[in-house]
Each structure stands twice: as structure tokens, then as C-alpha cells.
Amino acid sequence: MKGLIFVGLGLNDEKGISIRGLEEAKTADSVFMELYTRLLPNFSLQRLEALLGKRVTIVSRRDLEEENGALILGAAGRGKTVFLVPGDPFVATTHIALRIDAEKLGLETQIVHGASIISAVMGLSGLHNYRFGKTVTVPFTENFSETPYNVVAQNKRLGLHTLCLLDMKADEQRFLTIREGLEYLLSVEHKRIENVVTPETVAVGVARVGSDKPSLKADFVRNLLTHDFGGPPHSLILPGQLHFTEVDALICLAGGPKELREVAE
């Protein structure tokens, strides 16, 4: 067959690939992978190639964005091609253009989903998935925007939690930390003074979701600023109105302060 199959790799290492994804990659004529949209903390290309029994070609941001995925599309036009993507292939919108281009060329496309940070961080924290509002990315300071603060404010007005994905450039080994993300939001608070994110705000920091030893801590922002979450990748949750069962989870699972019981529904 000819065509392009997007396969999710999950969150931590090469073992996150599903059985179906593994089968698709093993039987592919060409296998490509990108490593710039998300860090897989314990990933090994050597182990992955041994698992698949074939060579995997790593593509860069330039290959996908400036060259419009020509290398991958060319291979898909000649035979079965698998594109391995950290996490779930389309939770972020980065690769949708590639799929659209493939379809316009008359190539069949398929998706093999993988574990996503969106669902995993909710399960890890014990917060209810249906109580989350819009997700937002906190960027590096050189791309400063007040949008993350605005999204947190909007969600809080609705009583909803906000998942803040922290910017990263994995190909440059640059990863925004929880402390930097909080400082970013506090800087906007200092300007706006709307009581959206203050030192007394409750927040939840998570790191290395999907690994054997993820880090999870709920506390007031003033305390999280000095908490050691270890290595990347990091993510941040700003809770809205908390259900009492969510408070129990944050205290039991995330070491949250018992004062949280005072703000539960």
C-alpha cells in the first residue's frame, strides 16, 4: 500500500507505542520521527530501531515546516510510510498541515493514537476532566503575550481548571519550568492586578508525566516557586472551583495543603 500513517509514541520512551502502532511501523517501507514538539525523557533511538528492526529517519522542524514535509510525502507516494510523533499525533495542531497535504495528493492517511499529556495530567492529578476549560501554552519570554493570563482568568470566571502547557524547544534543549511559568503569570498579575494568579493562588505542578517517577505537587504559588520538580518536561494546572473529591485527591496524591478543604464545594 501507499500512504501515510501517523503513530503516537506516548509520553516517556519508545515503550509508549501501542501494539498496533508497533505493527504498522514494522511493516512500513519508510519510518520517520520528529523529536522537537515534545521531550520523551527516557527515549532511545537505538532501542526503538532494535524494536522495529529497521532504521528510523529523524526529521527536523525545518523539514516539516519550511519544506512542508516533502521528504515524508515523497516516501508516502512510493510506499507505506509511518510518521512517529511524541504523545498523540494531533493533540497539538503542528502536523495537521502534513495530513491535509497528503490527502490533497490522493494519499490515504491513518492515525494510531497514543497517550496524551492532556488526559494523562488529569488522571495523575486526580482532577475531573470535565471540569477543565481551555488549555493554553505559556511561551518563552521572547514571545511574551498576556493570552495565558487571559485564558486562566476566563476559565476561573466559569469555575474551570486551566492546564498550562509550558513552552519547549526540544531540538534546542530548552524547556520552560514550572517556576518560570508561574513567574510569567505573576508578572502579568503585577501589571493587571485582577487577582487571577497571586502568591496565594493554589496551583499544581507536574513533571515527567508518563514516566515511572513523575513529580506532582499541589500548593500555593509562593511555595511552588521554590519546589524542586526535577527534570523536564513540566506542566502547570491552575484550578478553578474544586469539588471535595478533587481536594481529597490533591491532598492525598499531590501533597496539597489541608487548607484546600476550605475552598472545596
C-alpha positions as CSV (number, residue, x, y, z in Angstrom):
1,M,0.0,0.0,0.0
2,K,0.9,3.6,-0.3
3,G,0.0,6.2,2.2
4,L,0.9,7.9,5.5
5,I,0.2,6.6,9.0
6,F,0.6,8.9,12.0
7,V,1.6,6.9,15.1
8,G,1.7,8.3,18.6
9,L,4.6,7.4,20.8
10,G,3.2,8.3,24.2
11,L,4.9,10.4,26.8
12,N,8.1,8.8,28.1
13,D,10.1,6.4,25.9
14,E,9.9,4.0,22.9
15,K,7.7,1.6,25.0
16,G,4.8,4.0,24.8
17,I,4.0,3.0,21.3
18,S,0.8,0.8,21.0
19,I,0.8,-2.7,19.7
20,R,-1.0,-1.5,16.6
21,G,1.5,1.3,16.1
22,L,4.4,-1.2,16.5
23,E,2.8,-3.4,13.9
24,E,2.3,-0.6,11.4
25,A,5.9,0.6,11.9
26,K,7.4,-2.9,11.5
27,T,5.6,-3.4,8.2
28,A,6.3,0.1,6.8
29,D,8.6,0.8,3.9
30,S,9.7,4.0,5.5
31,V,9.6,5.2,9.1
32,F,10.2,8.9,10.1
33,M,10.1,10.5,13.5
34,E,10.2,14.0,15.0
35,L,11.6,14.9,18.4
36,Y,11.1,18.7,18.5
37,T,7.5,19.1,19.7
38,R,7.9,17.2,22.9
39,L,10.6,15.7,25.1
40,L,10.5,11.9,25.7
41,P,12.7,11.8,28.8
42,N,13.8,8.2,28.5
43,F,13.7,7.7,24.8
44,S,16.4,5.8,22.9
45,L,16.6,5.8,19.1
46,Q,18.8,2.8,19.2
47,R,16.3,0.8,21.3
48,L,13.4,2.0,19.0
49,E,15.2,0.8,15.9
50,A,16.0,-2.5,17.5
51,L,12.3,-2.9,18.5
52,L,11.2,-2.1,14.9
53,G,14.0,-4.0,13.2
54,K,14.6,-1.1,10.8
55,R,16.1,2.4,10.5
56,V,14.2,5.4,11.6
57,T,14.8,8.8,9.9
58,I,14.6,11.8,12.3
59,V,13.1,14.9,10.7
60,S,13.6,18.4,11.9
61,R,11.3,21.3,12.3
62,R,12.7,22.7,9.1
63,D,11.8,19.5,7.2
64,L,8.2,19.8,8.4
65,E,7.5,23.5,8.4
66,E,9.8,25.0,5.8
67,E,10.0,22.1,3.4
68,N,6.3,21.2,4.0
69,G,7.1,17.6,4.8
70,A,8.3,16.9,1.3
71,L,10.6,14.1,2.5
72,I,7.8,12.3,4.2
73,L,5.2,12.9,1.4
74,G,7.6,11.7,-1.2
75,A,8.1,8.4,0.7
76,A,4.4,8.0,1.2
77,G,3.9,8.4,-2.5
78,R,6.2,5.4,-3.1
79,G,5.1,3.1,-0.3
80,K,3.7,2.6,3.2
81,T,5.1,5.3,5.4
82,V,4.9,5.7,9.2
83,F,5.5,9.1,10.9
84,L,6.2,8.7,14.7
85,V,5.1,11.6,16.9
86,P,5.6,12.0,20.6
87,G,2.4,12.0,22.6
88,D,-0.8,11.8,20.5
89,P,-0.2,12.9,16.8
90,F,-2.8,15.6,16.7
91,V,-3.4,16.9,20.2
92,A,-1.2,19.7,19.1
93,T,-2.0,21.2,15.7
94,T,1.6,21.0,14.4
95,H,1.2,18.1,12.0
96,I,-2.4,18.7,10.7
97,A,-1.0,20.6,7.6
98,L,1.1,17.5,6.7
99,R,-2.0,15.3,6.8
100,I,-4.0,17.7,4.7
101,D,-1.2,17.9,2.2
102,A,-1.1,14.1,2.0
103,E,-4.9,13.9,1.4
104,K,-4.7,16.5,-1.3
105,L,-2.1,14.4,-3.0
106,G,-4.5,11.5,-3.0
107,L,-2.6,9.6,-0.3
108,E,-4.5,7.6,2.3
109,T,-3.8,8.7,5.8
110,Q,-4.5,6.9,9.1
111,I,-3.9,7.7,12.8
112,V,-2.8,5.4,15.6
113,H,-3.4,7.4,18.7
114,G,-1.0,7.5,21.7
115,A,-1.1,8.7,25.3
116,S,-1.6,12.5,25.5
117,I,-0.4,15.0,28.1
118,I,-4.0,16.4,28.1
119,S,-5.6,13.3,29.5
120,A,-2.6,12.0,31.5
121,V,-2.1,15.1,33.6
122,M,-5.8,15.0,34.6
123,G,-5.6,11.3,35.6
124,L,-2.3,11.9,37.5
125,S,-3.6,14.9,39.5
126,G,-7.0,13.4,40.3
127,L,-8.8,16.5,38.9
128,H,-12.0,15.8,37.0
129,N,-11.5,16.0,33.2
130,Y,-14.9,17.6,32.6
131,R,-14.0,20.5,34.9
132,F,-11.2,21.7,32.7
133,G,-11.6,24.7,30.4
134,K,-9.5,25.9,27.6
135,T,-5.9,24.7,27.5
136,V,-3.2,27.3,26.9
137,T,0.6,27.4,26.3
138,V,2.8,29.7,28.4
139,P,5.6,30.8,25.9
140,F,9.2,31.8,26.4
141,T,9.6,35.4,27.4
142,E,10.8,36.4,24.0
143,N,7.4,35.6,22.7
144,F,5.6,37.3,25.5
145,S,1.8,37.5,25.4
146,E,-0.9,38.1,28.0
147,T,-3.0,35.4,26.4
148,P,-2.2,32.7,29.1
149,Y,-3.3,35.0,31.9
150,N,-6.5,35.9,29.9
151,V,-7.3,32.2,29.5
152,V,-6.8,31.4,33.2
153,A,-9.0,34.4,34.1
154,Q,-11.7,33.3,31.7
155,N,-11.7,29.7,32.9
156,K,-11.7,30.8,36.6
157,R,-14.8,33.0,36.0
158,L,-16.5,29.8,34.8
159,G,-15.2,27.8,37.8
160,L,-13.0,25.7,35.5
161,H,-9.4,24.5,35.8
162,T,-6.7,25.5,33.3
163,L,-4.0,23.2,32.0
164,C,-1.0,25.4,31.1
165,L,1.4,23.6,28.8
166,L,4.9,25.1,29.2
167,D,6.8,26.1,26.1
168,M,9.6,23.9,24.9
169,K,12.1,23.7,22.0
170,A,13.2,20.1,22.4
171,D,15.6,20.3,19.4
172,E,17.4,23.2,21.3
173,Q,17.1,21.5,24.7
174,R,15.1,24.5,26.0
175,F,12.2,23.8,28.4
176,L,10.2,26.3,30.4
177,T,10.0,25.3,34.0
178,I,7.1,25.5,36.4
179,R,8.8,28.3,38.3
180,E,9.3,30.2,35.1
181,G,5.7,29.6,34.1
182,L,4.4,30.9,37.4
183,E,6.8,33.9,37.3
184,Y,5.4,34.7,33.8
185,L,1.8,34.7,35.1
186,L,2.7,36.7,38.2
187,S,4.4,39.4,36.0
188,V,1.1,39.9,34.2
189,E,-0.8,39.9,37.5
190,H,1.6,42.6,38.8
191,K,0.5,44.7,35.8
192,R,-3.2,43.9,35.7
193,I,-3.9,43.4,39.4
194,E,-7.0,41.3,38.8
195,N,-6.3,38.6,41.4
196,V,-6.1,35.8,38.9
197,V,-2.7,34.4,39.8
198,T,-1.1,35.6,43.0
199,P,1.3,34.1,45.6
200,E,-1.8,32.8,47.5
201,T,-3.3,31.1,44.4
202,V,-3.5,27.3,44.5
203,A,-1.6,25.6,41.7
204,V,-0.5,22.1,40.7
205,G,2.9,21.4,39.1
206,V,3.6,18.2,37.2
207,A,6.8,16.9,35.6
208,R,7.7,13.9,33.5
209,V,4.1,12.7,33.2
210,G,4.1,9.1,31.9
211,S,7.4,8.2,33.4
212,D,8.0,5.7,36.3
213,K,8.7,8.6,38.6
214,P,6.6,11.6,37.7
215,S,6.6,14.7,40.0
216,L,3.3,16.0,41.3
217,K,2.8,18.8,43.8
218,A,-0.2,21.0,44.8
219,D,0.4,24.1,46.9
220,F,0.2,27.8,47.0
221,V,2.1,29.6,44.2
222,R,4.5,31.1,46.7
223,N,5.6,27.6,47.8
224,L,5.7,26.1,44.3
225,L,8.2,28.8,43.2
226,T,10.9,27.0,45.2
227,H,9.7,23.4,44.9
228,D,12.2,21.1,43.1
229,F,10.3,19.3,40.3
230,G,13.4,17.8,38.7
231,G,13.9,17.5,35.0
232,P,11.6,18.4,32.2
233,P,9.0,18.3,30.7
234,H,6.9,20.4,33.1
235,S,3.3,21.4,33.1
236,L,1.1,23.5,35.3
237,I,-2.5,23.5,36.4
238,L,-4.4,26.5,37.8
239,P,-7.5,25.0,39.4
240,G,-10.9,26.7,39.3
241,Q,-13.6,25.7,41.7
242,L,-12.6,22.4,43.4
243,H,-15.0,19.6,44.1
244,F,-14.4,18.0,47.5
245,T,-13.3,14.8,45.9
246,E,-10.7,16.7,43.9
247,V,-9.4,18.3,47.1
248,D,-9.0,14.8,48.6
249,A,-7.0,13.8,45.5
250,L,-4.8,16.9,45.7
251,I,-4.1,16.4,49.4
252,C,-3.6,12.6,49.1
253,L,-1.8,12.3,45.7
254,A,-0.1,15.7,45.3
255,G,0.8,16.6,48.9
256,G,-1.6,19.6,48.8
257,P,-2.1,21.7,51.9
258,K,-5.1,20.8,54.1
259,E,-6.3,24.4,53.8
260,L,-7.7,23.3,50.4
261,R,-10.6,21.9,52.3
262,E,-11.8,25.4,53.0
263,V,-12.3,26.2,49.3
264,A,-14.0,22.9,48.2
265,E,-17.5,22.8,47.0
